[in-house]
């Protein structure tokens, strides 16, 4: 195992691909964000805006049909897809086949933000892993739906999958107690990597991003204010946006985690350690990435 603290110096020595002035939005990559529901409609908005703020070129949002028109107005930069929903406003799993067709023309897909029905999310992921090409960023319900089936479900695409669990989600996925995760988060993250064969970023006061080849990156940036509603949606979108730009899964995860954390530190300095909003994080991303270039 190789352990590397994420720092400005390390990331500057591992630069992201930079588009030149002649690059088009197509050159900067397409990303598809799948999620949301009538009870949590804003999750895909937060993730989608984060993807654009880290430099992705084209954004598509796929969400519950009843909230899709409002989403199209709230994010005029995005193409919005309306998905069939159940009586409680949750996206149905039958959407997976249609979304797979869309995913074929993207470089990255974020799945699970704002979703609550594990069977539906699992069905969508099952369709997406059969699509060659895009990096898959699984967050929230995209993680918890993997309990008991993750290794088999992700096997066709595991070399291009990123999981972004918090401690509660990691405990559920690893079938262990929350105290066990909190006592040794690195051990839990490595266990998930070994079992699933994917990149895992286990978020916490110290975030551990682990790769199947044994590399581990630690990131201690950030502060307590990042523990707020929607913050996880933002970091998932940032990671997806970097993957859309061409970063491989490990680089996208390491940079996305760091940019999100540093954004929290900048807001804490300017606003205060508590009370800044998840929606304010993304506006910090362009400047942070400029400083890392």
Phi and psi restraints in degrees (value plus and minus 20) as a CYANA .aco file:
   2 UNK   PHI    -128.1   -88.1
   2 UNK   PSI      98.8   138.8
   3 UNK   PHI    -125.8   -85.8
   3 UNK   PSI     104.0   144.0
   4 UNK   PHI    -151.6  -111.6
   4 UNK   PSI      98.6   138.6
   5 UNK   PHI     -89.6   -49.6
   5 UNK   PSI     106.6   146.6
   6 UNK   PHI     -87.2   -47.2
   6 UNK   PSI     112.3   152.3
   7 UNK   PHI    -169.8  -129.8
   7 UNK   PSI     145.8   185.8
   8 UNK   PHI     -79.3   -39.3
   8 UNK   PSI     -60.4   -20.4
   9 UNK   PHI     -86.0   -46.0
   9 UNK   PSI     -64.2   -24.2
  10 UNK   PHI     -83.4   -43.4
  10 UNK   PSI     -64.1   -24.1
  11 UNK   PHI     -89.8   -49.8
  11 UNK   PSI     -51.8   -11.8
  12 UNK   PHI     -86.5   -46.5
  12 UNK   PSI     -48.1    -8.1
  13 UNK   PHI    -103.5   -63.5
  13 UNK   PSI     -22.5    17.5
  14 UNK   PHI    -150.5  -110.5
  14 UNK   PSI      41.8    81.8
  15 UNK   PHI     -89.1   -49.1
  15 UNK   PSI     125.8   165.8
  16 UNK   PHI     -90.1   -50.1
  16 UNK   PSI     131.1   171.1
  17 UNK   PHI     -83.4   -43.4
  17 UNK   PSI     113.0   153.0
  18 UNK   PHI    -130.7   -90.7
  18 UNK   PSI     103.5   143.5
  19 UNK   PHI     -88.9   -48.9
  19 UNK   PSI     126.1   166.1
  20 UNK   PHI    -106.7   -66.7
  20 UNK   PSI     159.0   199.0
  21 UNK   PHI     -87.0   -47.0
  21 UNK   PSI     -37.2     2.8
  22 UNK   PHI    -110.2   -70.2
  22 UNK   PSI     -22.9    17.1
  23 UNK   PHI     -90.3   -50.3
  23 UNK   PSI     121.4   161.4
  24 UNK   PHI    -117.9   -77.9
  24 UNK   PSI     155.9   195.9
  25 UNK   PHI     -83.2   -43.2
  25 UNK   PSI     -49.8    -9.8
  26 UNK   PHI     -85.5   -45.5
  26 UNK   PSI     -58.9   -18.9
  27 UNK   PHI     -84.0   -44.0
  27 UNK   PSI     -48.2    -8.2
  28 UNK   PHI    -108.2   -68.2
  28 UNK   PSI     -20.5    19.5
  29 UNK   PHI      75.3   115.3
  29 UNK   PSI     130.5   170.5
  30 UNK   PHI    -124.2   -84.2
  30 UNK   PSI     123.3   163.3
  31 UNK   PHI    -151.7  -111.7
  31 UNK   PSI     121.8   161.8
  32 UNK   PHI    -137.3   -97.3
  32 UNK   PSI     105.1   145.1
  33 UNK   PHI    -129.5   -89.5
  33 UNK   PSI     102.3   142.3
  34 UNK   PHI    -134.7   -94.7
  34 UNK   PSI     103.1   143.1
  35 UNK   PHI     148.0   188.0
  35 UNK   PSI    -180.3  -140.3
  36 UNK   PHI      61.2   101.2
  36 UNK   PSI     149.9   189.9
  37 UNK   PHI    -187.2  -147.2
  37 UNK   PSI     155.2   195.2
  38 UNK   PHI     -88.3   -48.3
  38 UNK   PSI     -44.9    -4.9
  39 UNK   PHI    -106.6   -66.6
  39 UNK   PSI     -45.9    -5.9
  40 UNK   PHI    -152.3  -112.3
  40 UNK   PSI      46.8    86.8
  41 UNK   PHI     -94.2   -54.2
  41 UNK   PSI     -43.7    -3.7
  42 UNK   PHI    -100.6   -60.6
  42 UNK   PSI     -28.6    11.4
  43 UNK   PHI     -82.5   -42.5
  43 UNK   PSI     -62.9   -22.9
  44 UNK   PHI     -89.8   -49.8
  44 UNK   PSI     -50.6   -10.6
  45 UNK   PHI     -82.0   -42.0
  45 UNK   PSI     -68.5   -28.5
  46 UNK   PHI     -81.9   -41.9
  46 UNK   PSI     -64.4   -24.4
  47 UNK   PHI     -87.0   -47.0
  47 UNK   PSI     -61.7   -21.7
  48 UNK   PHI     -85.7   -45.7
  48 UNK   PSI     -64.1   -24.1
  49 UNK   PHI     -83.5   -43.5
  49 UNK   PSI     -57.7   -17.7
  50 UNK   PHI     -82.0   -42.0
  50 UNK   PSI     -60.5   -20.5
  51 UNK   PHI     -81.7   -41.7
  51 UNK   PSI     -62.0   -22.0
  52 UNK   PHI     -88.6   -48.6
  52 UNK   PSI     -56.5   -16.5
  53 UNK   PHI     -88.5   -48.5
  53 UNK   PSI     -44.5    -4.5
  54 UNK   PHI    -110.6   -70.6
  54 UNK   PSI     -18.5    21.5
  55 UNK   PHI      91.7   131.7
  55 UNK   PSI     -15.1    24.9
  56 UNK   PHI     -80.1   -40.1
  56 UNK   PSI     127.7   167.7
  57 UNK   PHI    -106.8   -66.8
  57 UNK   PSI     -61.5   -21.5
  58 UNK   PHI    -153.3  -113.3
  58 UNK   PSI     116.6   156.6
  59 UNK   PHI    -140.5  -100.5
  59 UNK   PSI     113.5   153.5
  60 UNK   PHI    -144.1  -104.1
  60 UNK   PSI     114.1   154.1
  61 UNK   PHI    -135.9   -95.9
  61 UNK   PSI     110.3   150.3
  62 UNK   PHI    -139.1   -99.1
  62 UNK   PSI     100.1   140.1
  63 UNK   PHI    -169.3  -129.3
  63 UNK   PSI     157.8   197.8
  64 UNK   PHI     -78.1   -38.1
  64 UNK   PSI     119.4   159.4
  65 UNK   PHI     -75.8   -35.8
  65 UNK   PSI     -58.9   -18.9
  66 UNK   PHI     -90.2   -50.2
  66 UNK   PSI     -41.6    -1.6
  67 UNK   PHI    -126.5   -86.5
  67 UNK   PSI     -24.2    15.8
  68 UNK   PHI     -79.9   -39.9
  68 UNK   PSI     -63.2   -23.2
  69 UNK   PHI     -81.0   -41.0
  69 UNK   PSI     -60.8   -20.8
  70 UNK   PHI     -85.4   -45.4
  70 UNK   PSI     -56.3   -16.3
  71 UNK   PHI     -85.2   -45.2
  71 UNK   PSI     -58.9   -18.9
  72 UNK   PHI     -82.0   -42.0
  72 UNK   PSI     -55.0   -15.0
  73 UNK   PHI     -96.2   -56.2
  73 UNK   PSI     -56.0   -16.0
  74 UNK   PHI     -92.6   -52.6
  74 UNK   PSI     -50.1   -10.1
  75 UNK   PHI    -145.6  -105.6
  75 UNK   PSI      58.4    98.4
  76 UNK   PHI     -86.0   -46.0
  76 UNK   PSI     -34.4     5.6
  77 UNK   PHI     -96.1   -56.1
  77 UNK   PSI     -32.6     7.4
  78 UNK   PHI    -126.2   -86.2
  78 UNK   PSI     130.0   170.0
  79 UNK   PHI    -104.7   -64.7
  79 UNK   PSI     108.4   148.4
  80 UNK   PHI    -132.6   -92.6
  80 UNK   PSI     108.4   148.4
  81 UNK   PHI    -124.4   -84.4
  81 UNK   PSI     110.0   150.0
  82 UNK   PHI    -114.2   -74.2
  82 UNK   PSI     100.8   140.8
  83 UNK   PHI    -126.5   -86.5
  83 UNK   PSI     124.4   164.4
  84 UNK   PHI     -79.9   -39.9
  84 UNK   PSI     125.0   165.0
  85 UNK   PHI    -152.6  -112.6
  85 UNK   PSI     142.0   182.0
  86 UNK   PHI    -106.2   -66.2
  86 UNK   PSI    -195.1  -155.1
  87 UNK   PHI     -85.5   -45.5
  87 UNK   PSI     -38.1     1.9
  88 UNK   PHI    -120.5   -80.5
  88 UNK   PSI     -12.3    27.7
  89 UNK   PHI      63.4   103.4
  89 UNK   PSI       0.2    40.2
  90 UNK   PHI    -118.6   -78.6
  90 UNK   PSI     120.3   160.3
  91 UNK   PHI     -82.3   -42.3
  91 UNK   PSI     118.6   158.6
  92 UNK   PHI    -107.0   -67.0
  92 UNK   PSI     128.0   168.0
  93 UNK   PHI     -87.1   -47.1
  93 UNK   PSI     -40.6    -0.6
  94 UNK   PHI     -83.4   -43.4
  94 UNK   PSI     -33.8     6.2
  95 UNK   PHI     -87.3   -47.3
  95 UNK   PSI     -35.0     5.0
  96 UNK   PHI     -76.0   -36.0
  96 UNK   PSI     -62.1   -22.1
  97 UNK   PHI     -85.4   -45.4
  97 UNK   PSI     -64.4   -24.4
  98 UNK   PHI     -85.7   -45.7
  98 UNK   PSI     -58.7   -18.7
  99 UNK   PHI     -88.6   -48.6
  99 UNK   PSI     -51.0   -11.0
 100 UNK   PHI     -81.9   -41.9
 100 UNK   PSI     -58.4   -18.4
 101 UNK   PHI     -82.9   -42.9
 101 UNK   PSI     -59.8   -19.8
 102 UNK   PHI     -87.2   -47.2
 102 UNK   PSI     -62.1   -22.1
 103 UNK   PHI     -82.3   -42.3
 103 UNK   PSI     -48.5    -8.5
 104 UNK   PHI     -78.9   -38.9
 104 UNK   PSI     -44.6    -4.6
 105 UNK   PHI    -126.2   -86.2
 105 UNK   PSI       1.7    41.7
 106 UNK   PHI    -142.7  -102.7
 106 UNK   PSI     146.6   186.6
 107 UNK   PHI    -121.1   -81.1
 107 UNK   PSI     -37.0     3.0
 108 UNK   PHI    -173.5  -133.5
 108 UNK   PSI     128.3   168.3
 109 UNK   PHI    -155.3  -115.3
 109 UNK   PSI     111.0   151.0
 110 UNK   PHI    -125.5   -85.5
 110 UNK   PSI     110.5   150.5
 111 UNK   PHI    -151.1  -111.1
 111 UNK   PSI     113.6   153.6
 112 UNK   PHI      95.3   135.3
 112 UNK   PSI     -37.1     2.9
 113 UNK   PHI     -84.9   -44.9
 113 UNK   PSI     111.7   151.7
 114 UNK   PHI      51.4    91.4
 114 UNK   PSI      -7.6    32.4
 115 UNK   PHI    -125.8   -85.8
 115 UNK   PSI     133.0   173.0
 116 UNK   PHI    -151.5  -111.5
 116 UNK   PSI     -33.0     7.0
 117 UNK   PHI    -117.1   -77.1
 117 UNK   PSI      83.3   123.3
 118 UNK   PHI     -81.6   -41.6
 118 UNK   PSI     -56.3   -16.3
 119 UNK   PHI     -83.0   -43.0
 119 UNK   PSI     -62.1   -22.1
 120 UNK   PHI     -86.7   -46.7
 120 UNK   PSI     -63.1   -23.1
 121 UNK   PHI     -84.8   -44.8
 121 UNK   PSI     -61.3   -21.3
 122 UNK   PHI     -80.8   -40.8
 122 UNK   PSI     -60.7   -20.7
 123 UNK   PHI     -85.9   -45.9
 123 UNK   PSI     -58.7   -18.7
 124 UNK   PHI     -86.2   -46.2
 124 UNK   PSI     -65.1   -25.1
 125 UNK   PHI     -82.5   -42.5
 125 UNK   PSI     -59.1   -19.1
 126 UNK   PHI     -78.9   -38.9
 126 UNK   PSI     -54.9   -14.9
 127 UNK   PHI     -94.8   -54.8
 127 UNK   PSI     -57.7   -17.7
 128 UNK   PHI     -92.2   -52.2
 128 UNK   PSI     -54.8   -14.8
 129 UNK   PHI     -87.0   -47.0
 129 UNK   PSI     -36.4     3.6
 130 UNK   PHI    -105.0   -65.0
 130 UNK   PSI     -27.4    12.6
 131 UNK   PHI    -107.6   -67.6
 131 UNK   PSI      99.8   139.8
 132 UNK   PHI     -93.0   -53.0
 132 UNK   PSI     117.8   157.8
 133 UNK   PHI      99.7   139.7
 133 UNK   PSI     -91.1   -51.1
 134 UNK   PHI     -90.3   -50.3
 134 UNK   PSI     125.6   165.6
 135 UNK   PHI     -90.8   -50.8
 135 UNK   PSI     116.8   156.8
 136 UNK   PHI    -130.3   -90.3
 136 UNK   PSI      99.5   139.5
 137 UNK   PHI    -124.2   -84.2
 137 UNK   PSI      94.8   134.8
 138 UNK   PHI    -126.6   -86.6
 138 UNK   PSI     106.2   146.2
 139 UNK   PHI    -157.0  -117.0
 139 UNK   PSI     135.6   175.6
 140 UNK   PHI      34.7    74.7
 140 UNK   PSI    -139.1   -99.1
 141 UNK   PHI     -83.4   -43.4
 141 UNK   PSI     -41.5    -1.5
 142 UNK   PHI     -87.4   -47.4
 142 UNK   PSI     -37.5     2.5
 143 UNK   PHI    -117.6   -77.6
 143 UNK   PSI     -70.3   -30.3
 144 UNK   PHI     -86.0   -46.0
 144 UNK   PSI     -43.7    -3.7
 145 UNK   PHI     -92.2   -52.2
 145 UNK   PSI     -29.4    10.6
 146 UNK   PHI    -106.4   -66.4
 146 UNK   PSI     -23.7    16.3
 147 UNK   PHI     -76.0   -36.0
 147 UNK   PSI     103.4   143.4
 148 UNK   PHI      60.9   100.9
 148 UNK   PSI     -24.9    15.1
 149 UNK   PHI    -162.2  -122.2
 149 UNK   PSI     -16.3    23.7
 150 UNK   PHI     -79.4   -39.4
 150 UNK   PSI     -65.5   -25.5
 151 UNK   PHI     -81.3   -41.3
 151 UNK   PSI     -65.7   -25.7
 152 UNK   PHI     -90.6   -50.6
 152 UNK   PSI     -62.4   -22.4
 153 UNK   PHI     -84.6   -44.6
 153 UNK   PSI     -60.5   -20.5
 154 UNK   PHI    -109.0   -69.0
 154 UNK   PSI     -28.2    11.8
 155 UNK   PHI     -71.1   -31.1
 155 UNK   PSI     -61.7   -21.7
 156 UNK   PHI     -86.0   -46.0
 156 UNK   PSI     -36.5     3.5
 157 UNK   PHI    -155.2  -115.2
 157 UNK   PSI      -5.0    35.0
 158 UNK   PHI     -80.3   -40.3
 158 UNK   PSI     -47.3    -7.3
 159 UNK   PHI     -91.2   -51.2
 159 UNK   PSI     -28.1    11.9
 160 UNK   PHI    -148.8  -108.8
 160 UNK   PSI       7.7    47.7
 161 UNK   PHI    -131.4   -91.4
 161 UNK   PSI     119.2   159.2
 162 UNK   PHI    -144.6  -104.6
 162 UNK   PSI     109.3   149.3
 163 UNK   PHI    -127.8   -87.8
 163 UNK   PSI     119.9   159.9
 164 UNK   PHI    -145.7  -105.7
 164 UNK   PSI      41.2    81.2
 165 UNK   PHI     -97.4   -57.4
 165 UNK   PSI     130.7   170.7
 166 UNK   PHI    -107.6   -67.6
 166 UNK   PSI    -197.7  -157.7
 167 UNK   PHI     -84.0   -44.0
 167 UNK   PSI     -59.1   -19.1
 168 UNK   PHI     -84.9   -44.9
 168 UNK   PSI     -65.5   -25.5
 169 UNK   PHI     -86.0   -46.0
 169 UNK   PSI     -57.5   -17.5
 170 UNK   PHI     -85.7   -45.7
 170 UNK   PSI     -59.6   -19.6
 171 UNK   PHI     -83.3   -43.3
 171 UNK   PSI     -61.8   -21.8
 172 UNK   PHI     -84.6   -44.6
 172 UNK   PSI     -63.6   -23.6
 173 UNK   PHI     -89.6   -49.6
 173 UNK   PSI     -54.7   -14.7
 174 UNK   PHI    -107.8   -67.8
 174 UNK   PSI     -22.0    18.0
 175 UNK   PHI      34.6    74.6
 175 UNK   PSI      29.3    69.3
 176 UNK   PHI    -155.9  -115.9
 176 UNK   PSI     153.3   193.3
 177 UNK   PHI     -97.1   -57.1
 177 UNK   PSI     130.0   170.0
 178 UNK   PHI     -79.1   -39.1
 178 UNK   PSI     -57.8   -17.8
 179 UNK   PHI     -79.4   -39.4
 179 UNK   PSI     -54.4   -14.4
 180 UNK   PHI     -85.4   -45.4
 180 UNK   PSI     -59.6   -19.6
 181 UNK   PHI     -86.6   -46.6
 181 UNK   PSI     -66.6   -26.6
 182 UNK   PHI     -85.0   -45.0
 182 UNK   PSI     -53.6   -13.6
 183 UNK   PHI     -91.8   -51.8
 183 UNK   PSI     -53.9   -13.9
 184 UNK   PHI    -169.5  -129.5
 184 UNK   PSI      54.3    94.3
 185 UNK   PHI     -82.4   -42.4
 185 UNK   PSI     -55.1   -15.1
 186 UNK   PHI     -82.2   -42.2
 186 UNK   PSI     -62.0   -22.0
 187 UNK   PHI     -80.8   -40.8
 187 UNK   PSI     -62.4   -22.4
 188 UNK   PHI     -85.1   -45.1
 188 UNK   PSI     -63.7   -23.7
 189 UNK   PHI     -81.2   -41.2
 189 UNK   PSI     -64.2   -24.2
 190 UNK   PHI     -84.3   -44.3
 190 UNK   PSI     -57.8   -17.8
 191 UNK   PHI     -81.6   -41.6
 191 UNK   PSI     -64.0   -24.0
 192 UNK   PHI     -84.3   -44.3
 192 UNK   PSI     -59.6   -19.6
 193 UNK   PHI     -82.9   -42.9
 193 UNK   PSI     -65.1   -25.1
 194 UNK   PHI     -83.8   -43.8
 194 UNK   PSI     -57.9   -17.9
 195 UNK   PHI     -96.7   -56.7
 195 UNK   PSI     -55.2   -15.2
 196 UNK   PHI    -125.3   -85.3
 196 UNK   PSI     -43.8    -3.8
 197 UNK   PHI      53.4    93.4
 197 UNK   PSI       8.3    48.3
 198 UNK   PHI    -144.6  -104.6
 198 UNK   PSI     149.8   189.8
 199 UNK   PHI     -96.7   -56.7
 199 UNK   PSI     113.8   153.8
 200 UNK   PHI    -146.7  -106.7
 200 UNK   PSI     107.4   147.4
 201 UNK   PHI    -131.2   -91.2
 201 UNK   PSI      83.3   123.3
 202 UNK   PHI    -110.0   -70.0
 202 UNK   PSI      89.4   129.4
 203 UNK   PHI    -101.0   -61.0
 203 UNK   PSI     121.6   161.6
 204 UNK   PHI    -198.4  -158.4
 204 UNK   PSI    -186.2  -146.2
 205 UNK   PHI     -76.7   -36.7
 205 UNK   PSI     -59.3   -19.3
 206 UNK   PHI    -133.5   -93.5
 206 UNK   PSI     105.1   145.1
 207 UNK   PHI    -116.8   -76.8
 207 UNK   PSI     113.1   153.1
 208 UNK   PHI    -130.4   -90.4
 208 UNK   PSI      99.2   139.2
 209 UNK   PHI    -128.4   -88.4
 209 UNK   PSI      97.1   137.1
 210 UNK   PHI    -140.8  -100.8
 210 UNK   PSI     120.0   160.0
 211 UNK   PHI    -133.2   -93.2
 211 UNK   PSI     135.7   175.7
 212 UNK   PHI     -80.5   -40.5
 212 UNK   PSI     -43.4    -3.4
 213 UNK   PHI    -101.8   -61.8
 213 UNK   PSI     -16.2    23.8
 214 UNK   PHI      79.8   119.8
 214 UNK   PSI     -30.2     9.8
 215 UNK   PHI     -91.4   -51.4
 215 UNK   PSI     118.5   158.5
 216 UNK   PHI    -153.2  -113.2
 216 UNK   PSI     111.5   151.5
 217 UNK   PHI    -136.1   -96.1
 217 UNK   PSI     109.5   149.5
 218 UNK   PHI    -124.5   -84.5
 218 UNK   PSI     124.8   164.8
 219 UNK   PHI    -158.0  -118.0
 219 UNK   PSI      95.8   135.8
 220 UNK   PHI    -124.3   -84.3
 220 UNK   PSI     -13.1    26.9
 221 UNK   PHI     -89.5   -49.5
 221 UNK   PSI     147.0   187.0
 222 UNK   PHI      80.6   120.6
 222 UNK   PSI     157.2   197.2
 223 UNK   PHI    -177.3  -137.3
 223 UNK   PSI     157.0   197.0
 224 UNK   PHI     -81.9   -41.9
 224 UNK   PSI     -45.4    -5.4
 225 UNK   PHI     -83.7   -43.7
 225 UNK   PSI     -41.2    -1.2
 226 UNK   PHI     -90.5   -50.5
 226 UNK   PSI     -35.4     4.6
 227 UNK   PHI    -101.0   -61.0
 227 UNK   PSI      50.1    90.1
 228 UNK   PHI    -159.8  -119.8
 228 UNK   PSI     137.9   177.9
 229 UNK   PHI     -75.4   -35.4
 229 UNK   PSI     110.3   150.3
 230 UNK   PHI      71.3   111.3
 230 UNK   PSI     -31.0     9.0
 231 UNK   PHI     -83.0   -43.0
 231 UNK   PSI     -59.9   -19.9
 232 UNK   PHI     -85.4   -45.4
 232 UNK   PSI     -54.6   -14.6
 233 UNK   PHI     -82.9   -42.9
 233 UNK   PSI     -59.6   -19.6
 234 UNK   PHI     -84.7   -44.7
 234 UNK   PSI     -67.0   -27.0
 235 UNK   PHI     -88.1   -48.1
 235 UNK   PSI     -55.3   -15.3
 236 UNK   PHI     -82.5   -42.5
 236 UNK   PSI     -61.8   -21.8
 237 UNK   PHI     -86.1   -46.1
 237 UNK   PSI     -58.5   -18.5
 238 UNK   PHI     -83.5   -43.5
 238 UNK   PSI     -63.9   -23.9
 239 UNK   PHI     -83.0   -43.0
 239 UNK   PSI     -63.9   -23.9
 240 UNK   PHI     -82.8   -42.8
 240 UNK   PSI     -60.6   -20.6
 241 UNK   PHI     -84.2   -44.2
 241 UNK   PSI     -58.4   -18.4
 242 UNK   PHI     -88.0   -48.0
 242 UNK   PSI     -57.5   -17.5
 243 UNK   PHI     -84.5   -44.5
 243 UNK   PSI     -58.8   -18.8
 244 UNK   PHI     -81.7   -41.7
 244 UNK   PSI     -53.8   -13.8
 245 UNK   PHI     -92.3   -52.3
 245 UNK   PSI     -33.5     6.5
 246 UNK   PHI     101.6   141.6
 246 UNK   PSI     -22.1    17.9
 247 UNK   PHI     -88.7   -48.7
 247 UNK   PSI     123.3   163.3
 248 UNK   PHI     -93.8   -53.8
 248 UNK   PSI     148.3   188.3
 249 UNK   PHI     -74.9   -34.9
 249 UNK   PSI     -62.5   -22.5
 250 UNK   PHI     -87.4   -47.4
 250 UNK   PSI     -66.4   -26.4
 251 UNK   PHI     -84.0   -44.0
 251 UNK   PSI     -61.3   -21.3
 252 UNK   PHI     -80.6   -40.6
 252 UNK   PSI     -62.4   -22.4
 253 UNK   PHI     -87.5   -47.5
 253 UNK   PSI     -66.3   -26.3
 254 UNK   PHI     -83.2   -43.2
 254 UNK   PSI     -67.0   -27.0
 255 UNK   PHI     -87.4   -47.4
 255 UNK   PSI     -62.0   -22.0
 256 UNK   PHI     -82.0   -42.0
 256 UNK   PSI     -64.6   -24.6
 257 UNK   PHI     -80.8   -40.8
 257 UNK   PSI     -64.4   -24.4
 258 UNK   PHI     -88.6   -48.6
 258 UNK   PSI     -65.2   -25.2
 259 UNK   PHI     -80.8   -40.8
 259 UNK   PSI     -62.3   -22.3
 260 UNK   PHI     -81.2   -41.2
 260 UNK   PSI     -64.9   -24.9
 261 UNK   PHI     -86.7   -46.7
 261 UNK   PSI     -63.6   -23.6
 262 UNK   PHI     -86.6   -46.6
 262 UNK   PSI     -54.3   -14.3
 263 UNK   PHI     -79.4   -39.4
 263 UNK   PSI     -61.8   -21.8
 264 UNK   PHI     -81.8   -41.8
 264 UNK   PSI     -59.4   -19.4
 265 UNK   PHI     -86.2   -46.2
 265 UNK   PSI     -58.9   -18.9
 266 UNK   PHI     -86.7   -46.7
 266 UNK   PSI     -60.4   -20.4
 267 UNK   PHI     -88.5   -48.5
 267 UNK   PSI     -56.9   -16.9
 268 UNK   PHI     -82.3   -42.3
 268 UNK   PSI     -59.6   -19.6
 269 UNK   PHI     -86.1   -46.1
 269 UNK   PSI     -57.4   -17.4
 270 UNK   PHI    -108.1   -68.1
 270 UNK   PSI     -56.9   -16.9
 271 UNK   PHI    -127.1   -87.1
 271 UNK   PSI     -62.6   -22.6
 272 UNK   PHI     120.9   160.9
 272 UNK   PSI     138.5   178.5
 273 UNK   PHI     -89.3   -49.3
 273 UNK   PSI     -39.6     0.4
 274 UNK   PHI    -148.3  -108.3
 274 UNK   PSI     124.5   164.5
 275 UNK   PHI      86.3   126.3
 275 UNK   PSI     -31.4     8.6
 276 UNK   PHI     -94.1   -54.1
 276 UNK   PSI     136.6   176.6
 277 UNK   PHI    -125.6   -85.6
 277 UNK   PSI     132.0   172.0
 278 UNK   PHI     -76.7   -36.7
 278 UNK   PSI     -55.7   -15.7
 279 UNK   PHI     -86.3   -46.3
 279 UNK   PSI     -36.7     3.3
 280 UNK   PHI    -106.6   -66.6
 280 UNK   PSI     -34.0     6.0
 281 UNK   PHI     -85.5   -45.5
 281 UNK   PSI     -64.5   -24.5
 282 UNK   PHI     -81.8   -41.8
 282 UNK   PSI     -51.7   -11.7
 283 UNK   PHI     -83.3   -43.3
 283 UNK   PSI     -40.4    -0.4
 284 UNK   PHI    -101.3   -61.3
 284 UNK   PSI     -39.1     0.9
 285 UNK   PHI     -81.4   -41.4
 285 UNK   PSI     -66.0   -26.0
 286 UNK   PHI     -77.4   -37.4
 286 UNK   PSI     -62.0   -22.0
 287 UNK   PHI     -87.4   -47.4
 287 UNK   PSI     -57.7   -17.7
 288 UNK   PHI     -85.6   -45.6
 288 UNK   PSI     -64.4   -24.4
 289 UNK   PHI     -85.6   -45.6
 289 UNK   PSI     -54.9   -14.9
 290 UNK   PHI     -81.5   -41.5
 290 UNK   PSI     -61.1   -21.1
 291 UNK   PHI     -89.2   -49.2
 291 UNK   PSI     -44.6    -4.6
 292 UNK   PHI    -107.3   -67.3
 292 UNK   PSI     -33.3     6.7
